[in-house]
């Protein structure tokens, strides 16, 4: 899924817990689902950022030298400006894009 195109909030906002509770029938299950999805999103974004930053790595013998690359700084700023994983996961839940499976209900 492309997280950059999702219309999630970039700042902290107050959510109505009734809307979150409607999705699963239990506010705690909704929060656990958001938490697990946020962890998945975070690991995906971290892998993506790490792979892009690997292109800028330069092997040098001198550890004191610090290379500032404008493209690397812009890439880092872009990821910093993106919506945070919990916000993305909450928006996915509210938009019914998050599939929640409860093993207890299946048994």
N, C-alpha and C positions, 0 to 999 in steps of 0.2 A: 504494500500500500504506500502511496506517496504521501508522506506526512506533511510535506511542504504546501500542499494544496488544500489541506483540511482547514476549515474555518474555526480553529480553536482559539480561545482567548490567550493573549500573550501576557496578560497581567492577572493578578488575583482578583476574582470576583466572588460574590456571595451566591451560593446555589441554594435552591429550594430543595430540601431533602425529600419532600413528597414526590417530586419528579424523579429523583434517583431511586426511591423506594418502589415506585410503580413498575420499574423495569424487571425487578426480580421478586418483588413481594416482601423483601426484607432489606433494610438499609445496610445491614452488616454484610450481606452477600453482595450487594452492589459495590460497597467499598472494597471488598476483597477482589472482586472482578476487576475493578478499576486499578487496583494496586498491581495485580498480576499482569494486566495488559500494559501498564506503565513500565514495568520492569522489562517486558518484551520489547517495547518501543525504544526504551533507553539502550538496551544492548544492541539493537539494530542500528540506531543512530551512532553509537560509539564505534561499532565496527566500520560503518561507512566513513566516519570522520577519520578514524585511524588509517584506513586504507588510502584516503585522499592525502593525508599528511605524510604518509610514507614516501610519496613522490618527491617531497621536499628535503628528505633526509640526505645529508652529505657526510660521508665518512671522513673525519679529520683526525689528526693525531693530537691536536691542541684542544683541550677541553675548555680553555678559557675563551676561545673565540665563539661569539654568538652571531649567527647570521640572521639578519632580519629580512625576510622575504615578504614583499608587499602582497603577493597573491596568497601566501599562507595566512597573513594577518586578516585579509578580507574573508577568506574561507572560515576562519575561526569566528569572526564577527557575525558572519551569516548564521552559523549554528547557534551562537549565543542569542541572536534575535528571534530565533524560531520559538514556537510555543513549546512549553515544557511537556515532557511525557505524561504526567498526571492530567494536565489540561487536555491533551490530545485524547487520552483514554476516556476521560469524562465525556468529551464531546462525542466520541464514538458510541458510548453507551446511550447517550441522550438521542442520538440519531439512529438508533437501532442497527448499528453496524458492528456491534460486538456480540458474538455468539457466546452464550453462557450455558454450560452443561453442568448439571448437578448429578453426580453419580448416585446419590441417595434416592433421587426421584426415578432413576432408571431401574433400580432393583425391585 
